[in-house]
Amino acid sequence: MRNALFAAGMFAWLGMPGRVEGREASPQAIFRMGIGAGLGSQIQLFDSGLNSALLSGPTLYLPMHLWDRIKIEPDLAYTEHSGSTSWSVPDFRDIRLGLGLFYLLGQDPVRYYIGLRSGLVASWFQDTERETLLAWFAGFAGGGEYFFNPRFSLGIELLLLYIDPDNSHARGYSISTLSQLMARFYF
């Protein structure tokens, strides 16, 4: 039993992220935290047949690279739609709070990632009666970022989200695609 635990410990230590060809990676390569901002566009398809294409508002990101291949990224976004367009979308405001979990591919200066984003979105509609809607979302995300130096990157992310309201009088579920251009600063 003792030998099995020792062997398992050795395999775990040898396979730890941050070890490259027997050398320890610098602590900066193992954990990196930053702040980022993004702007993008969104296409949303509702189960009722209503469709919308919008510019999404600003998004704030807090990327945290854990180890060499894992990144978690909380985000906070705001979108507002008002005025008449060719789409029949009511005026509304959205606030989205989410969390992404990603697997990193490639090496600096170009890093790609794939993973999941999930969270909550609160919407305030301003049609004839003021309606508030709380919904959860989950979906797949993928993107990449180019590091101009170890502390600054520009990137793009594409998302495919399923949005499901949690109340019975809501407008129904929707499928949304979102593309974001991002700038991130790392400490």
N, C-alpha and C positions, 0 to 999 in steps of 0.2 A: 504494500500500500504506500509506504514511504517513497519507494522508487517511482511509482506511478505519479505521485504528486510532484516529485522533483522533475520528472520528465515533462509533465504538463506545464509546469512553471517555466522550464527552459524553452519549450516550444512557444509559449505565450510571449516570453521576453524576446526571443529571436524574431518573432513575427510582428512585434510592436511597430506601429508607424513611427517614423522618425529615425529608424535605423537603416542606413544605406551601406551595403557592402561592409558591414562590421563597424562602421563609424557612426557615432552619435550625430544627429542633425542638430543644428543650432536651435535654441528654444524659440526663436522667431519663426522658424519653419514649422514648428509644431502648433503654436497658438498665435493667431493673428486676429485682432479685433478692429473694427472700424465703424464708419458711418457713411451712408450713401444716400443718394437722391435719384429719383427716376421720373420720367414722363413717358406717356405712351398713348396707345389707342386701343379701343375695346369694341368688339362686335358681340352682341348679346342676342340670343334666340330664346324666346319664351315659349312655354308649352301652349299658350293661347294663340300662337301664330304671330304675335307682335315681335318685330325685330328692331334693333337699334344699333347704330354705329356712332361711337362717341370718342372724343379725346378724353382720356382718363386724366384726372388731376394729378398733383404731385404725390409722390410716395417717398416716405422716409424709411431707410433700411439700416439695420444694425448687424452687419455680417460678422460672424465669428468662425474662423477656420480652426477646427479642432483636429489635432493630429495633422496628418499630411493629406488625408483624403475625405474628411468629413467637414461639412459646413452647416451651421444652423443660422437662420436669418429671420429675426422678427421684423415685421413691417407694419407701417401705419400709412393709410392712403385716404385721400379726400377727392371726391368727384362731384361736380355740380353741373346740372344740365338745365338750362332755361332758354326760353325763346322758341320760336317756331322753326322747324326744319322740315325737310321732305319726309322724315320718319315721324310716325305718329307716337311719339314718346312723351309722357307727361313730364312736367318740370319736377325735378327731384334733387336731393343731396344724399350722397353716400359717404359713410365713414367705415373704413375696413381695417380690422386689426387681425393680423395673420402671423403665421410661423412657417418657415420653410426648412426642410431637412434635405440636404443634398450630398451626393457623392461626387467628388472632384476628380477630373481626368486631366491629363497633360501636366506640364511643368511650366513655371514662370518662364517667359513673359505671357504665354497664352494658357489660360485655364478654362476648361469646359466643365459644366456640371449638369447633372440630371437629378431629379428628385420630386418631392411632393410639397405642396403648399396647402395649408388649411387655416381656417379661422372663422371669424364672425363679421358680418356686414350689417350696419344699421342704415336704413333708408328712410328719408322723409319725403313723401309725395305731396305735391301742392295742387292736386286737381280740385274738384268742387268741394270735397271734404278732405281736410288735412289728415293723411294716413301715415302711420309709422310702421315700419316693417323691420323685423330682426330675422336674419337668415344666417345659416352656416354655409361655408363653401369648402370644397376640397378639390384638388386636381393635380395634374402632372405639370411639371415645369422643367425647362431646359434652357441653357444659355451658355454664355462664355464671357470672359473678360480679358482684356489686354492690359498688362501691367507696364506702364511707362517707366516706373521705378518701383521699388518694393512697397511704397506707401500710396500710390495712386493708380487707379485702373478705370477704364471705360469699358462698358459691356452692353449686351443685349440679352433679354430674357423673353421667352415665349411661354405662355400658360394656356392650358385648357382646363377650365373650371366648371364644376357642377355646383349650382347654387340652389339651396332648398330652404324655403321659408319655414319658420317654426309655428306659424299660426294658421288657423283654418280659413280666415277671410283674405288670405294673401292672393297675389296674382298667379301663383303657381311657380314651379321650378323653372330654371333657365340654364342654358349651356352658354358659356362665355369664353371667348378667346381674348387674350390680352397680350400685347407686345409692349415692352418697356425698353427705353434707352436709359442707361444708368451710369453714374459716376460714383466711385467709392474711394474714400480716403481711409487708410489704415494707420493705426498708431504703433 
